[in-house]
Amino acid sequence: MSDDIYFYEPAKGHGLAHDPFNSIVGPRPIGWISSQNESGGLNLAPYSFFNAFNYFPPIIGFASIGRKDSLRNIEATGEFVWNLVTRKLAEAMNQSCASVPPEVDEFVLAGLTPATSRCVKPPRVKESPVSFECRLTQILQLQTAAGNTVETWLVLGEVVGVHIARSLLKEGIYETAAAEPILRGGGPADYFQIAAEARFQMYRPK
Ligand SMILES: Cc1cc2nc3c(=O)[nH]c(=O)nc-3n(C[C@H](O)[C@H](O)[C@H](O)COP(=O)(O)O)c2cc1C
């Protein structure tokens, strides 16, 4: 075994100062998820175990580690909205992750404005330049290789409505960097910001 490689088996612990897992799988886009309970109470929370899983129809998903309010609301109503987190909205996004009782509206907590959605009931974040209105497709409880259930649920939804600030569309092309999206790195506090200088292009082999 090479001394140049640090090896560990996660089930036995990483043995490091910080778990490197989410620093390695990173930076990750953030799923800033708005949802509503059955009585219409609003909820907003960030999820960085988040990604897109299909193109047509577009399907996105996030993992709720534990049974959180977003998961409960989406189970009950079958709808949610994803909102893009930009550098300007970073602090508000952070406020919205506070562990507060279900009746607390994180829109108010974070000083954000709910804007009416067109296809689903939960509102989008008005201050965010891009939002996806989603209908629940599946909720999968994760399991280990041995088949034991894990207290994590993967929530998948079909994107049925897309809002894009026109300022981010240049001649019909969506400009990723122009929105200044932020992504979650690892450790307790790392984030990265997307900048145009970081872009390079590579075409697929024919
Ligand atoms: C950037 C960021 C990413 C997060 N990612 C996740 C995640 O992927 N899964 C998760 O369960 N919690 C995640 N959290 C914590 C939740 O946002 C937090 O538990 C929140 O209170 C859940 O809200 P809810 O109960 O209203 O759904 C994250 C927090 C931050 C700030």
PDBQT file of the ligand as one rigid body, heavy atoms in Angstrom, charges set to zero:
ROOT
HETATM    1  C1  LIG A 301     -25.556  25.511   2.110  1.00  0.00    +0.000 C 
HETATM    2  C2  LIG A 301     -26.356  24.524   2.904  1.00  0.00    +0.000 A 
HETATM    3  C3  LIG A 301     -26.597  23.273   2.388  1.00  0.00    +0.000 A 
HETATM    4  C4  LIG A 301     -27.351  22.329   3.099  1.00  0.00    +0.000 A 
HETATM    5  N1  LIG A 301     -27.563  21.115   2.528  1.00  0.00    +0.000 NA
HETATM    6  C5  LIG A 301     -28.357  20.195   3.169  1.00  0.00    +0.000 A 
HETATM    7  C6  LIG A 301     -28.649  18.945   2.544  1.00  0.00    +0.000 A 
HETATM    8  O1  LIG A 301     -28.217  18.649   1.430  1.00  0.00    +0.000 OA
HETATM    9  N2  LIG A 301     -29.466  18.097   3.218  1.00  0.00    +0.000 N 
HETATM   10  C7  LIG A 301     -29.991  18.395   4.451  1.00  0.00    +0.000 A 
HETATM   11  O2  LIG A 301     -30.728  17.578   5.002  1.00  0.00    +0.000 OA
HETATM   12  N3  LIG A 301     -29.726  19.582   5.057  1.00  0.00    +0.000 NA
HETATM   13  C8  LIG A 301     -28.935  20.490   4.440  1.00  0.00    +0.000 A 
HETATM   14  N4  LIG A 301     -28.681  21.709   5.032  1.00  0.00    +0.000 N 
HETATM   15  C9  LIG A 301     -29.317  22.028   6.314  1.00  0.00    +0.000 C 
HETATM   16  C10 LIG A 301     -30.775  22.452   6.123  1.00  0.00    +0.000 C 
HETATM   17  O3  LIG A 301     -30.856  23.613   5.314  1.00  0.00    +0.000 OA
HETATM   18  C11 LIG A 301     -31.389  22.760   7.513  1.00  0.00    +0.000 C 
HETATM   19  O4  LIG A 301     -31.461  21.556   8.264  1.00  0.00    +0.000 OA
HETATM   20  C12 LIG A 301     -32.757  23.395   7.420  1.00  0.00    +0.000 C 
HETATM   21  O5  LIG A 301     -33.154  23.821   8.713  1.00  0.00    +0.000 OA
HETATM   22  C13 LIG A 301     -33.821  22.451   6.880  1.00  0.00    +0.000 C 
HETATM   23  O6  LIG A 301     -34.993  23.223   6.751  1.00  0.00    +0.000 OA
HETATM   24  P1  LIG A 301     -36.454  22.634   6.689  1.00  0.00    +0.000 P 
HETATM   25  O7  LIG A 301     -36.668  21.791   7.951  1.00  0.00    +0.000 OA
HETATM   26  O8  LIG A 301     -37.288  23.873   6.688  1.00  0.00    +0.000 OA
HETATM   27  O9  LIG A 301     -36.606  21.825   5.439  1.00  0.00    +0.000 OA
HETATM   28  C14 LIG A 301     -27.895  22.662   4.376  1.00  0.00    +0.000 A 
HETATM   29  C15 LIG A 301     -27.641  23.945   4.908  1.00  0.00    +0.000 A 
HETATM   30  C16 LIG A 301     -26.871  24.862   4.182  1.00  0.00    +0.000 A 
HETATM   31  C17 LIG A 301     -26.612  26.220   4.757  1.00  0.00    +0.000 C 
ENDROOT
TORSDOF 0
